[in-house]
Amino acid sequence: MKLMKISFAFFLVIFLSLSKAQGQGFENAGGYMDYIGKQNSNLSTIYLSYVSAVAHGKSARKVEKRRQEVLNAISDTRFNIQGMPPWKGDKSYRDSTVAYIKLLNIVFNEDYGKIVNMEEIAEQSYDAMEAYLLAQQKAQEKLGEAIERQNKTEQEFAKKNNINLVKDESALGQKSKIAGELNKHYDEVYLIFFKAFKQEGYLMEALNSKNIVALEQNKNSLEKFADEGLQKLKEIKPFMNDPSLLNACRQALMFYKKESSQMQVMTDYFLKEENFNKLKKNFESKPSSSRNKQDIDQFNKGVNEINQAMNEFNATNKDLNKQRTAALDEWNKTVNKFLDYYMPVQKKV
């Protein structure tokens, strides 16, 4: 079952020219800034298309082609911006934009390239998943810091040239902001869910191998993680006042907590099975002619006890399987609905 979700916060980019920058003259500083700023929508759309794709169920590797398209656009833009003339001898705005583009290339080429590779092992453990999401966060932080510096340079250029900047958040800008906030919320809730989900996997391995010691250890860990997760969920505010994701996670954790409490039934069965096998071996080792009434009564009692324990084991296991399916189905359904509703959809240009 695919439970992983990749999240890339999207930042509004304030630069870029995708064509005809070289050799072009500008009548005033406003036109100079406008030329750089107008290309924002082009690259922003590419970014948001990438974010939208992975957020709606496509893994980073499946949309690797789009990341390469972003890199190509960054490369083309870098050369175009480098070809722009300085404004009346002032190279600061142009050169800071070029420096920003270079950093953007590093982040998407190296940081996000690493993230694509990490995706393959992210589900193997909680630590791997946490590292995977942390790598995304660090990449996002690099972009955010670079954009802040670029904004500051733009403001300084406008001030020097008596240009009044109008703060107007575009539709793409609003989409990028929502995408970033949504990814942050989802990742926080997802890690809580994944920690218990992964621990239950270890519990199932112990159950299938009839390892009583491992069963007890993993049962206790699952109960602990479920309790910790339920407490953490209380501290998280609903996204857009919508508690559905939190509720689905809470429902899953409540199941895991219940499941851990019912593992005693499984442990009891394995212990009784072990004792019955010894009893059976001893009983069958005696010739039928030498078995007395006490031997037969003891064996029959053992048969009744193991049958009763097996029935309880099967009934409990069947009930847990049913509840597990319901909890995971509800989680996956809620995640898909939640992301589909709140994650901005941006078609590729």
C-alpha positions in Angstrom: 0.0 0.0 0.0 1.5 3.3 -1.1 1.3 5.7 1.9 4.1 8.1 1.2 3.6 11.5 0.1 6.2 13.8 -1.2 5.8 17.5 -0.4 7.6 20.5 -2.1 6.7 23.9 -0.9 6.5 26.3 -3.8 7.9 29.8 -3.7 7.0 32.7 -5.8 9.9 33.6 -8.0 10.7 37.3 -8.7 13.0 37.4 -11.7 13.3 35.8 -15.0 13.3 36.3 -18.7 12.8 33.4 -21.0 13.5 35.2 -24.3 15.0 38.2 -26.0 16.8 39.8 -23.1 20.1 40.1 -24.8 20.8 43.5 -26.3 17.4 44.9 -25.4 17.2 48.6 -24.3 14.9 50.0 -21.7 13.4 53.4 -21.6 13.1 53.7 -17.8 13.9 51.9 -14.6 10.3 50.8 -14.3 10.4 49.1 -17.6 13.7 47.4 -16.6 12.1 46.0 -13.5 8.9 45.2 -15.3 10.8 43.1 -17.8 12.3 41.0 -15.1 9.1 40.8 -13.0 6.7 39.9 -15.9 8.5 36.6 -16.5 7.6 35.6 -13.0 4.4 33.8 -14.1 6.2 31.6 -16.6 8.6 30.0 -14.1 6.1 30.2 -11.3 3.7 28.1 -13.4 6.4 25.5 -14.0 7.1 25.3 -10.3 3.5 25.0 -9.3 2.8 22.4 -12.0 5.5 20.3 -10.4 4.2 20.8 -6.9 0.6 20.1 -8.0 1.6 16.9 -9.7 3.5 15.4 -6.7 0.8 16.6 -4.3 -1.9 14.8 -6.2 -0.4 11.4 -6.0 2.6 11.4 -8.3 6.0 10.5 -6.9 9.0 12.7 -7.5 10.5 10.1 -9.7 7.4 9.9 -11.9 7.5 13.6 -12.5 11.3 13.8 -12.8 10.9 15.0 -16.3 9.2 18.2 -15.0 12.1 18.8 -12.6 14.4 18.6 -15.6 12.1 21.1 -17.4 12.5 23.5 -14.5 16.3 23.1 -14.6 16.2 23.9 -18.3 14.1 27.0 -17.8 16.5 28.1 -15.0 19.5 27.6 -17.3 17.9 29.5 -20.2 16.9 32.3 -18.0 20.3 32.7 -16.4 21.9 33.4 -19.8 19.2 35.8 -20.8 19.5 37.8 -17.6 23.2 37.8 -17.8 22.8 39.4 -21.3 20.8 42.3 -19.9 22.6 45.6 -19.7 23.2 47.2 -16.3 20.8 50.1 -15.6 22.8 53.3 -16.0 25.9 51.5 -14.8 24.1 49.9 -11.9 24.7 46.1 -12.1 23.3 45.2 -8.6 19.8 44.2 -9.6 20.9 42.2 -12.6 23.8 40.5 -10.9 21.8 39.7 -7.7 19.2 38.1 -10.0 21.8 36.0 -11.7 23.2 35.0 -8.3 19.7 34.0 -7.3 19.3 31.9 -10.4 22.6 30.1 -9.8 21.4 29.2 -6.3 18.1 28.1 -7.6 19.9 25.8 -10.0 21.9 24.3 -7.2 18.8 23.7 -5.1 16.9 22.0 -7.9 19.8 20.1 -9.3 21.5 18.9 -6.1 19.0 19.2 -3.2 15.9 18.1 -5.1 17.9 15.6 -7.0 19.0 14.0 -3.7 15.3 14.1 -2.6 14.3 12.0 -5.7 16.9 9.4 -4.7 15.8 9.4 -1.0 12.2 8.7 -2.0 13.1 5.1 -2.8 14.1 4.3 0.8 11.9 6.8 2.7 9.3 4.2 3.6 11.8 1.7 5.0 11.9 3.3 8.4 10.6 6.3 10.4 14.1 7.8 10.5 14.4 7.5 6.7 11.0 9.2 6.3 11.9 11.9 8.7 15.2 12.5 6.9 13.4 12.6 3.6 10.9 15.3 4.7 13.7 17.2 6.5 15.7 17.3 3.3 12.6 18.8 1.6 12.3 21.4 4.3 15.9 22.4 4.1 15.6 22.8 0.3 12.6 25.0 0.8 14.4 27.1 3.4 17.2 27.7 1.0 14.8 28.9 -1.6 12.9 31.1 0.9 16.1 32.8 2.1 17.3 33.4 -1.5 13.9 34.9 -2.4 14.0 37.3 0.6 17.5 38.5 -0.5 16.2 39.0 -4.0 13.2 40.9 -2.7 15.4 43.2 -0.7 17.6 43.9 -3.8 14.5 44.7 -5.8 13.2 47.1 -3.2 16.6 48.8 -3.0 16.7 49.2 -6.8 13.2 50.6 -6.8 14.0 53.1 -4.0 17.2 54.3 -5.8 15.2 54.9 -8.9 12.1 56.5 -7.3 9.8 53.5 -8.2 6.8 52.8 -6.0 6.3 49.1 -5.7 2.7 48.0 -5.5 2.3 44.9 -3.3 -0.1 42.8 -5.2 -0.1 39.1 -4.6 -0.9 37.3 -7.9 -3.0 34.3 -8.3 0.1 32.2 -8.7 1.6 33.8 -5.6 -1.5 32.9 -3.6 -1.4 29.3 -4.9 2.3 29.0 -3.9 1.6 30.3 -0.4 -1.3 27.8 0.1 0.9 25.0 -1.3 3.6 25.7 1.2 1.3 26.0 4.2 -0.6 22.8 3.2 2.6 20.8 2.8 3.9 21.9 6.2 0.6 20.9 7.8 0.4 17.5 6.0 4.0 16.6 6.7 3.5 17.2 10.4 0.4 15.0 10.6 1.8 12.4 8.3 4.9 11.8 10.4 2.7 11.2 13.4 0.7 8.7 11.4 3.7 7.0 9.8 5.5 6.4 13.1 2.7 4.3 14.4 2.0 2.7 11.0 5.6 1.6 10.6 5.6 0.3 14.2 2.5 -1.8 13.5 4.4 -3.4 10.6 7.1 -4.6 13.1 4.3 -5.9 15.3 2.8 -7.9 12.4 6.2 -9.4 11.7 6.5 -10.6 15.3 3.0 -11.9 15.1 3.6 -13.9 11.9 6.8 -15.4 13.3 5.1 -16.2 16.6 8.0 -14.4 18.4 6.4 -13.8 21.8 9.3 -11.6 23.1 9.3 -9.4 20.0 5.5 -9.3 20.1 5.5 -7.9 23.6 8.2 -5.4 22.8 6.6 -4.1 19.6 3.1 -4.1 21.3 4.4 -1.8 24.0 6.2 0.5 21.4 3.0 0.7 19.3 0.9 1.7 22.3 3.5 4.3 23.3 3.7 5.8 19.8 -0.1 5.9 19.5 -0.4 7.7 22.9 2.4 10.2 21.9 0.7 10.8 18.5 -2.7 11.4 20.0 -1.2 14.0 22.4 0.7 15.7 19.5 -2.5 16.0 17.4 -4.1 18.0 20.2 -1.4 20.7 19.7 -1.9 21.0 15.9 -4.4 23.5 14.5 -6.7 22.4 11.7 -5.7 23.6 8.3 -8.2 26.2 7.0 -10.4 25.2 10.1 -10.8 21.7 8.5 -10.1 19.0 11.1 -10.7 16.1 8.7 -7.0 15.1 8.3 -6.4 15.3 12.1 -9.5 13.2 12.7 -8.4 10.5 10.2 -5.0 10.3 11.8 -6.6 10.2 15.3 -8.9 7.4 14.2 -5.9 5.4 12.9 -4.0 6.0 16.2 -7.0 4.9 18.2 -7.0 1.7 16.3 -3.3 1.1 16.9 -3.8 1.7 20.6 -6.7 -0.8 20.7 -4.7 -3.3 18.6 -1.8 -3.2 21.1 -4.2 -3.8 24.0 -5.6 -6.9 22.3 -2.2 -8.5 21.6 -2.5 -10.3 24.9 -5.0 -12.7 23.2 -2.4 -13.5 20.6 0.3 -14.0 23.2 -1.9 -16.3 25.3 -2.7 -18.4 22.3 1.0 -18.9 21.4 1.8 -19.9 25.0 -1.1 -22.4 25.1 -0.1 -23.7 21.7 3.5 -24.3 22.9 2.2 -26.1 26.0 -0.3 -28.1 24.0 2.4 -29.3 21.6 4.5 -30.6 24.5 1.4 -32.3 26.0 0.5 -33.8 22.6 4.1 -35.1 22.1 4.1 -36.7 25.5 0.7 -38.2 25.0 1.5 -39.7 21.6 4.8 -41.1 22.9 2.9 -43.5 25.2 1.5 -46.6 23.7 -2.3 -46.5 23.7 -2.4 -49.6 26.0 -0.4 -47.8 28.7 -2.5 -44.6 28.7 -4.6 -44.2 31.8 -7.8 -42.2 32.4 -5.8 -39.3 33.8 -3.6 -39.1 30.6 -6.7 -39.1 28.4 -8.6 -36.5 30.5 -5.5 -34.3 30.6 -5.1 -34.5 26.8 -8.8 -33.9 26.1 -8.7 -30.8 28.4 -5.7 -29.6 26.5 -7.5 -30.0 23.2 -10.5 -28.0 24.5 -8.3 -25.3 25.8 -6.2 -24.9 22.6 -9.4 -25.0 20.5 -11.0 -22.2 22.6 -7.8 -20.2 22.5 -7.6 -20.6 18.7 -11.2 -19.5 18.2 -10.5 -16.4 20.3 -7.3 -15.8 18.4 -9.1 -16.1 15.0 -12.0 -13.9 16.0 -9.7 -11.2 17.4 -7.5 -11.3 14.3 -10.5 -11.1 12.0 -11.9 -8.1 13.9 -8.5 -6.3 14.0 -8.0 -6.9 10.2 -11.5 -5.4 9.6 -10.8 -2.4 11.7 -7.3 -1.9 10.3 -8.7 -1.9 6.7 -11.4 0.6 7.7 -8.9 2.9 9.5 -6.3 2.9 6.6 -9.1 3.3 4.0 -10.4 6.3 5.8 -6.9 7.7 6.2 -6.1 7.3 2.5 -9.5 8.6 1.4 -9.2 11.6 3.6 -5.7 12.4 2.5 -6.7 12.3 -1.2 -9.8 14.4 -0.6 -7.9 16.8 1.6 -5.0 17.4 -0.9 -7.3 17.5 -3.9 -9.5 20.1 -2.3 -6.8 22.4 -0.9 -3.7 21.9 -3.1 -3.8 24.4 -6.0 -4.0 22.7 -9.3 -1.7 24.1 -12.0 -1.5 22.7 -15.4 1.8 22.5 -17.1 2.5 25.3 -19.6 
